[in-house]
Amino acid sequence: MTPPMGRPTDEPKTFSTRIRLSQTDIKVLDYCSKALRKPKSEIIRLGIKEVYKKIKK
């Protein structure tokens, strides 16, 4: 049997990483996630892209 398939995507998320956050960081992340109605992982990806844009200027 093959495992059930999730949503098809052009950019599969096959890697994972762990980060350590302070309680303040968690509160900010939760707030952003709820305000934008996006998962925490997407908020983190947005932050990574924002920093990348700044350093590539």
C-alpha positions in Angstrom: 0.0 0.0 0.0 1.2 3.5 -0.7 0.8 6.3 1.8 -2.0 8.8 1.2 -1.0 11.8 -0.8 -1.3 15.4 0.5 -2.0 18.4 -1.6 0.1 18.6 -4.7 2.7 21.4 -4.6 5.3 22.9 -6.8 7.6 23.3 -3.8 7.4 20.3 -1.5 8.5 20.9 2.1 10.8 17.9 2.6 13.2 19.4 5.1 12.7 20.3 8.8 14.7 22.2 11.3 14.5 23.1 15.0 14.9 26.5 16.5 14.9 27.7 20.1 12.7 30.7 20.8 12.1 32.9 23.9 8.6 33.2 25.4 8.4 36.7 23.8 9.3 35.3 20.4 6.6 32.7 20.7 4.0 35.3 21.7 5.0 37.5 18.7 4.9 34.5 16.3 1.5 33.5 17.7 0.2 37.0 17.2 1.4 37.2 13.7 0.0 33.8 12.8 -3.4 34.7 14.1 -3.4 38.2 12.6 -2.5 37.0 9.2 -4.4 33.7 9.5 -1.4 31.7 8.3 0.5 28.8 10.0 3.5 29.6 12.1 5.7 27.9 9.5 4.5 30.2 6.8 5.2 33.3 9.0 8.8 32.0 9.6 9.2 31.5 5.8 8.0 35.0 5.2 10.6 36.3 7.7 13.4 34.3 6.0 12.4 35.7 2.6 12.3 39.3 4.0 15.8 39.0 5.5 17.1 37.5 2.2 15.7 40.4 0.2 17.5 42.9 2.5 20.9 41.3 2.2 20.6 40.8 -1.6 20.1 44.5 -2.3 
